[in-house]
Amino acid sequence: MTKKVAIGKRELSKIPEIRNRRGEVIEFDIHRISNAVYKAFSDTKEGGEDEAIKVAEAVFAELLKMQQLEKVAGVKGAQFVPTVEMIQDTVENELMRLDYLETAKSYIIYRQK
């Protein structure tokens, strides 16, 4: 995939890290989301690079909302660190919300393997 998301570095820095499946905290990379979605679109032909970026940006926006909710909950000093599972669940939800139903189905099946 050659295109990049339009979200700036300053905005992306609001969620600097994620927790992987082994429990390690690693750097957040929105391009991994857009690449995974692009691969799913490649299988279903429902979209391409532009649509994959749109989904990744929507996922990021949802993560920011989750971060705000955690701040509102009042866990003082806590840092929001989304998990890979949380991100993948959000990808599924955004694919369905944006009406990419075949791709959502393909993505869900791929995750189960």
C-alpha positions, 0 to 999 in steps of 0.5 A, a space after each residue: 500500500 502506497 498511500 498514508 493516512 492523513 492524520 498528523 503526527 501530533 494527533 497520532 501521538 495521543 495514542 503512542 502505544 498498544 499492548 500486543 497479544 504477549 502483553 508487551 507494550 509496543 509502538 502504535 502504528 496506524 499503518 498496520 491497521 490500514 494495511 490489514 484492512 487493505 489486505 481484506 479489501 483485496 480479498 473481497 474487492 469492496 474497496 482499495 487503498 482509500 477505503 482502507 485508510 478511511 477505515 483506519 482513520 475511523 478506528 483511530 477516532 474510536 480509540 480516541 473516544 475510548 481514551 476520553 471515556 477512560 479519562 472521564 472515568 477518573 483513573 488518575 495517572 492511568 494511561 490508555 493503552 489499547 490492546 490488539 484485540 480491542 483494535 481488531 474489534 474496532 476494525 470489525 465494527 467500523 467495517 460494518 458501520 461503513 457498510 463493508 459487510 463482506 470485508 467485515 465477514 472476511 476479516 472476522 474469519 481471518 481473525 478466527 484462524 
